[in-house]
Amino acid sequence: DAMKSVDPIFSTQYTALALTHNFEGSPHIDRQNVGPFYGLALGEFDDGTGGIMVECSARVVAVVNTKNRLGKVDGRYPHWV
């Protein structure tokens, strides 16, 4: 229901769900992805942390706030948490 309330079309199309705990990732590209994904960070941690960083260009990085909310990211671009 959470996904359906945010993106009704995507909620009928996604085929995988990944759960992690205390995960810290390095920059990578999801070569298997055919489209975007949603991230959600839950827990007790400082505001401004727990998001997904996406490389928009060689000098620009977008920070997608996923603390207690769903954030849509295209994993075909370099990203990390």
Backbone bond lengths (Angstrom), bond angles and torsions (degrees), N, CA, C in turn:
res aa  C-N    CA-C-N  psi(-1)  N-CA   C-N-CA  omega(-1)  CA-C   N-CA-C  phi
1 D - - - 1.453 - - 1.527 112.00 -
2 A 1.348 117.10 -33.39 1.468 119.65 179.51 1.521 110.33 -61.87
3 M 1.323 116.45 -46.74 1.465 119.74 -179.39 1.524 110.29 -66.20
4 K 1.301 117.03 -41.20 1.465 120.80 -178.62 1.527 111.14 -61.83
5 S 1.326 117.55 -35.79 1.463 120.39 -179.57 1.527 112.30 -71.65
6 V 1.337 117.65 -24.70 1.460 121.95 -178.91 1.524 111.65 -92.88
7 D 1.335 116.98 -42.04 1.463 121.52 -175.50 1.527 108.96 -148.46
8 P 1.340 117.93 85.34 1.465 121.23 -175.66 1.529 114.20 -56.81
9 I 1.323 118.52 -37.55 1.469 120.68 -178.99 1.526 110.11 -69.89
10 F 1.340 117.13 -49.37 1.459 121.26 179.29 1.528 110.90 -58.56
11 S 1.329 117.00 -35.58 1.471 120.39 -177.33 1.526 112.76 -63.20
12 T 1.313 117.45 -19.69 1.474 120.35 177.86 1.520 112.37 -97.48
13 Q 1.358 117.14 -4.93 1.461 120.05 -173.81 1.522 115.26 -113.73
14 Y 1.352 118.67 -22.98 1.465 117.79 -174.56 1.519 110.76 -71.26
15 T 1.328 115.46 149.14 1.463 120.36 -172.46 1.525 113.52 -122.04
16 A 1.336 117.67 -1.70 1.465 119.33 -177.79 1.520 110.11 -144.83
17 L 1.324 115.15 154.41 1.454 122.77 177.83 1.525 107.65 -139.63
18 A 1.326 116.93 128.11 1.465 121.30 178.87 1.524 108.90 -117.29
19 L 1.313 116.57 133.10 1.462 122.49 175.94 1.520 108.68 -117.57
20 T 1.324 116.15 134.60 1.460 120.67 177.71 1.522 108.84 -131.53
21 H 1.317 116.09 163.81 1.467 121.98 179.10 1.521 108.44 -136.18
22 N 1.334 116.61 126.45 1.469 121.96 -178.98 1.529 112.00 52.92
23 F 1.303 115.83 43.06 1.462 121.86 -175.04 1.518 111.14 -87.30
24 E 1.316 117.31 133.44 1.458 123.67 171.01 1.517 106.91 -128.36
25 G 1.317 116.42 112.54 1.456 120.01 -175.32 1.515 112.71 -102.78
26 S 1.299 115.59 162.72 1.461 122.05 175.23 1.531 108.27 -102.65
27 P 1.332 117.75 160.48 1.464 119.90 -179.92 1.531 111.34 -54.89
28 H 1.318 115.58 133.30 1.460 121.07 179.90 1.520 110.14 -158.01
29 I 1.319 115.97 169.45 1.467 124.06 174.80 1.514 107.28 -121.20
30 D 1.331 116.41 133.99 1.464 120.98 177.37 1.528 108.31 -86.96
31 R 1.303 116.47 91.06 1.468 121.21 -174.23 1.528 113.20 -67.60
32 Q 1.317 117.99 -21.16 1.465 121.33 179.99 1.525 112.67 -82.51
33 N 1.333 117.49 -16.89 1.464 120.25 -177.37 1.527 111.18 -67.24
34 V 1.315 115.92 142.49 1.458 121.11 175.14 1.529 110.59 -108.97
35 G 1.318 116.77 -0.59 1.462 122.35 -179.80 1.513 110.21 -169.34
36 P 1.321 116.64 -168.36 1.461 120.69 -177.03 1.534 112.66 -73.68
37 F 1.340 114.17 169.52 1.458 120.86 173.36 1.523 108.49 -134.44
38 Y 1.313 116.25 168.13 1.459 121.87 175.91 1.515 109.30 -112.26
39 G 1.321 116.41 141.04 1.455 122.14 175.27 1.515 109.62 -118.17
40 L 1.326 116.27 150.82 1.460 122.97 179.61 1.518 107.71 -145.27
41 A 1.321 117.86 126.60 1.464 121.98 178.68 1.525 109.12 -113.17
42 L 1.325 115.76 124.33 1.465 121.74 179.54 1.517 109.70 -119.23
43 G 1.300 117.28 148.62 1.457 120.79 176.29 1.508 112.15 133.57
44 E 1.303 114.46 -175.87 1.457 121.48 179.81 1.522 108.83 -102.07
45 F 1.323 116.40 105.88 1.451 122.84 178.14 1.517 107.86 -154.78
46 D 1.320 116.16 161.40 1.459 121.74 -175.48 1.521 111.82 -62.24
47 D 1.336 115.02 145.85 1.463 119.75 172.74 1.523 108.76 -59.58
48 G 1.314 116.65 146.72 1.456 121.43 -178.91 1.516 113.04 86.12
49 T 1.323 117.52 -1.48 1.459 121.69 175.77 1.521 107.64 -119.80
50 G 1.321 116.82 164.14 1.458 119.70 178.07 1.511 114.83 87.43
51 G 1.320 117.53 6.11 1.454 120.00 -179.97 1.515 112.21 -90.86
52 I 1.326 114.64 -175.09 1.461 121.99 176.95 1.522 107.20 -113.16
53 M 1.328 116.41 127.69 1.446 121.63 177.25 1.524 108.80 -97.75
54 V 1.330 115.50 134.43 1.470 121.15 -178.60 1.521 108.54 -127.06
55 E 1.332 115.63 129.59 1.463 121.04 178.31 1.524 108.82 -79.52
56 C 1.329 115.53 111.72 1.470 120.68 179.45 1.518 111.39 -84.44
57 S 1.329 115.64 -33.92 1.460 122.51 176.67 1.525 106.75 -157.13
58 A 1.313 116.85 -176.95 1.461 120.44 -177.15 1.526 112.46 -61.10
59 R 1.324 117.80 -23.25 1.469 120.59 -176.53 1.513 114.14 -124.07
60 V 1.319 117.76 3.82 1.461 120.76 -177.61 1.521 109.72 -124.75
61 V 1.344 115.18 126.10 1.459 121.75 176.37 1.523 108.05 -122.43
62 A 1.318 116.75 126.28 1.463 121.93 176.29 1.522 108.94 -93.11
63 V 1.320 116.22 138.53 1.463 121.45 175.80 1.524 107.49 -106.42
64 V 1.330 116.10 117.46 1.457 121.95 -179.96 1.528 107.31 -97.75
65 N 1.325 116.73 113.89 1.455 122.07 -178.52 1.531 109.37 -73.26
66 T 1.318 116.41 114.93 1.465 120.62 179.82 1.525 111.60 -116.65
67 K 1.328 117.40 13.69 1.469 120.25 179.48 1.525 108.90 -71.70
68 N 1.324 115.05 111.14 1.469 122.88 179.93 1.525 113.13 59.67
69 R 1.334 116.70 25.93 1.462 120.23 177.11 1.525 108.99 -154.43
70 L 1.311 115.51 155.82 1.459 121.06 177.14 1.524 109.29 -83.23
71 G 1.325 116.41 134.83 1.458 121.89 176.72 1.517 109.40 -126.51
72 K 1.318 116.88 131.37 1.466 122.19 -176.88 1.521 110.50 -91.91
73 V 1.336 116.20 128.88 1.461 123.08 -176.81 1.526 108.76 -136.82
74 D 1.325 115.88 144.28 1.462 120.19 174.66 1.528 107.92 -95.79
75 G 1.313 116.52 104.91 1.453 122.78 -176.17 1.516 114.62 -69.18
76 R 1.318 117.74 -2.83 1.448 120.99 176.98 1.526 111.69 -80.13
77 Y 1.346 116.15 -3.99 1.451 122.27 173.60 1.531 107.72 -108.84
78 P 1.339 118.35 153.01 1.466 119.35 179.89 1.528 111.14 -55.51
79 H 1.333 116.37 131.85 1.454 121.55 -179.42 1.526 109.80 -152.87
80 W 1.323 115.67 163.04 1.469 120.88 179.65 1.516 108.91 -161.58
81 V 1.320 115.69 165.82 1.470 122.13 176.51 1.501 109.66 -123.37
